[in-house]
């Protein structure tokens, strides 16, 4: 054992061993009469070894709680985001006061700081397995969601959301009502903002989206519905889900579910605060998709290999 003692150190391993060998009848004060501290003598007489204990504190004064650190580590292993992107997500949804250095120390403590070590290794012997059918960009799911009424509003508002099946590109708007006129206007702006040509739309059977459905089932379209007119003008195929089967439109339903979680865990002071939060969340979703999409097939192949 290599021990580096200070030149003015009063306590050596030999002295510690000698203190531990003293009879219990000898008091600590008698042993400390020369040049030792009484508390130091008592400490070493109670120990069984002569090595210094760890100077690490028993409880780390970290910003994140153990539960929050577990969430950070799980997201790190799942999303494989770089540190700066991980910091944005952590501040937005887990703890707003976490620092970059504190987050880095957390990842190092749990052994997930090296991003390259977390990436799955490719040996080139197997072809990637597709988890879902490959779609071309342009198949968009659309839905509308109720939003809570804010203190500065006299009525509740509605969130129109659209997500592309292939790229997971998301577009949202908050409207004061969910009429057919609002839905048609939302679709016009969606077409202008989309970075691809929309060829198909999937919605539920709500009156804001279609007049092809009634209580007894589907009926012939009138051609006068605002949403259907916009689809016809832009040569977009408008598909409807079967009644009482929201899982068919599950992609946008899952997005709305995440929005519901944000609404349930955040206190909003105004409608502006609510709008800004939803916009930031949508931006973060886009960042996630930018990094996750290229690696999704790799992660699936790695899990398949480990399970065999």
N, C-alpha and C positions, 0 to 999 in steps of 0.2 A: 504494500500500500504506500503510495507516494503522498506525503503530507508536507505542505508548504506552510511553515509557521512564520508568523511575523517576528521581526528581530526583537521586539519588546514583549513577546507573548509570555505570560506567566504560567500558562497551563499547557502541558505537553501530554501525549498519551501515557507516558510513564507516570507522571504525577496523578493523572486520572485513575490509572490502575492502582496506584498506591492508596488513593483515597477510598476506593471501593474495597480495598483489603482491610481497612481499619475496623476495629471492633465497634459494635453498636454503642458500647458504653462511652466512647469518645465523642464529645459533642462537636458540632460543626464549628462553633465559635473557637474551640481550641485548635482545630485544624486550620482555621483561617487567620490565626494570629500573625503569621509571618507577613505575607504580601498577597493573600487571596481574599476574595469577596465571600462572605458567609453564604449568600444565596447561590453562588457558583459552586461552592463546596457541596451544599445540600443537593443541588441538581445532579452532580456527577456521582454522588454516593447512591442515588436512587437508580441510576442507569446500570445496565449490565455490560455495555460495550464502551469503547473509548473513541469511536468515530463521531465526527460532527454530524448532527442531524441536518436534514434538508432545510434550507432557508426559505423554501417556497411557502407562502401563506396557506393556512388550512382552507380558507375560503377566498376564491378569486373575486375581486371587486370589478366584475365585468358589467357592461351595459345591458347585455342580453341575459335573460333568465335561462335556466337549463332547458325549459320547454321551447323557448324561442330559438336557442342554439340548435336543438334537435330539428326544428323546422328548416333552419338555414342549411344545415348539413344535408337533409333529405332533398331539398331543392337543388343544392349544388350537385349532388350525385345524379339527380334526374334530368335537370335542364342543361348542365354542363356549361353554364354561363361564365364569362370572364369576371374578374373581381369587380371592375367598375360597374358592369351591368348588374351583377349580384348586389352591389351596394345600393343602386337605384331601387331595386325591387324591395330590399330589406327596409330602407327608409320609408318607402311608400306604404307597405302593408304589414310590417312587423314591428319596427321601432324607429321613429323618426330621428332619434338622437345618436344612432350608432355612427362611429367614425370608420374611415377606411382602414386605418391601422388596427382598430379593434376587431373589425370583421376579418381581417387577414389573420390576426392571432387566433381567432375562433376557429378558422378553417385549419390552421396549422395544428392546433391542439387535437383536433379530431382526425388528422391525417388526410384531409381532402384539399390541401392547398395546391398541390400539383395537378393542373388541369390535364396535362398530357397523360399522366398515369391513370386518369379516370376514363379516358377515351378507349373504346373497345378496339382490340387488335384485330387486324384483318390478315388472314393467311392466304387469301385468294383461292381457297379450295372449294368454297361453296358460293353459289350465287345468292344475292340478297333476296330475302323473302318479302313479298309485298303483303302488308297487313290489310290494306283496303284496295278496292278497285281504283285504278289510276284514272283521274278525270282531267279534262282540259279546263283551263280557267274559263269562267263564264257561266257556271251553274251556281246560282246564288240562292241562298235560303233567306227568307224575309219573315219577320214577326214583329209584333208590337207588345209592349209591356207597360203596365201601370206604374207610375212613379208616385211616391208619397207627396202630399201637399206640404209645401214649405211655409214658414211663418209669414213671409212677405207675399204670398200668393192667395188669391181668392178661390182657386180651384186646383185640382190635381192635373198633372201633365202626363204625357205618354212618350215612351221611348220607342222609336222605330229603329230596328237593327237589321243589318244585312251582312251576311258572311259568305264568302265564296267557298265552295266545297273543295276545290283543289288547292288554292293558295292560302286559305284561311284569312284572306284580307277582310277587314271589318270596316263598316261604315255605319255611323249612328247619327240620329237627329232627335231632338226633343221638341215635340209639338204640343200645342194647347188642346188639341182634340185628336180623335182617331177616325175622323170622317173619311169618306172615299176621296174627297178633294185633297185632304192632307196626305193620304197615302199616295195619290197620283203625283202630287208635288214632290214627295220624298223620292219616288221612283225616278222622276226626271233628273233630280240632282244626283241621285245615285249613278245614273247612266253617265252623267258628265264627269263625275269624280272617279269612276272605276278605271283602273289602268289596263283594262282588257274589255273586249266586246262581250256584253251579256247576251247569252243565247237562251237560257232557261231560267225561270223563276219558280220557286216552290214556296207556297204560303198555305196557311190554314184556310178555313171556309168562312172567316169573318166577313161582315158586311163591308168593312173598309177595303177589302181586297177583291171581292167578287160578288156578283148577284146570281151566280150559277148554283147556289145551294139554298135550300129552304128546309123546313122542319121535316118534310116527307122525303127529302133526298135531293139529288141533283136535278137541275132543269136546264133548259136551253138558255144560253146567254142572250141578253138583250142587245149587247154591243154598245150600250150607253154608259156602262160603268167607267168611272174615271181611270181606275187602275188598269182595267182591261184595254181601254183605249190607248193608253201609253204603251202597253205591251205590243199592241197591234201596230202602232205607228213605228216602232223600232224593231219589228220582226222578232219579238221575244216570245218564246213558248211559255205560257203561264200554266203551271201544274198545281193541282190542289191535293192536299193529303186526304186520306179517308176520314170520315167523321170519327171523333173520339179516339184518334191515334196520333197524339202529339209526338210520339217517339219517331214517327216518319220524318218530322222536321227537327230531329234531335240536335243537330249541330247548332242551330241558333237558339234552341231551348237551353242547351248547356251554357251558352254564352249569357243568356238572360239569368240563368241560375247563379252564375258568378257575379253578375250585377246585383242580384238579390243579396248575396253574401256581403258585398261591399256596403249596400244600403243598411243592412242589419248591424254592421259593426262600426259605422261611422255616424257621428252626430253632425248634422248640417245646420248652418245658421241662416242660409238664404238659398234661393233658387240658383244664384250665380255660383255658390259654393258647390251645389249638387252638380251643376253642369260641368264645372271645371274638373271635379273628381271623376266623372264618367269619361270625359275626354282624355284625362291622364291615364285612366285605366285602359281605355281603348288603345292609346299609344303604346303602353307597356305590353299589351297583348300582341301588337304588331312586332315589337322588338323580340318577344318570345318566339314568335313564328319564324322570324328571320334567322334565329340561331338554331331552333329545334328542328325545323323542317328538313334541312340537309342531313341531320344526324339520326332521324327517326328510324330509318331502315337499318342503320348500323346497330342501334341499340336493340332492335328486335332480333337481329341475327345473333348478337352476342348473348341475349337471354336464351334463345333457342339452343345455342351450342352448349351453354352451361347446364341446361336441363336434360341434355342427352347423356 
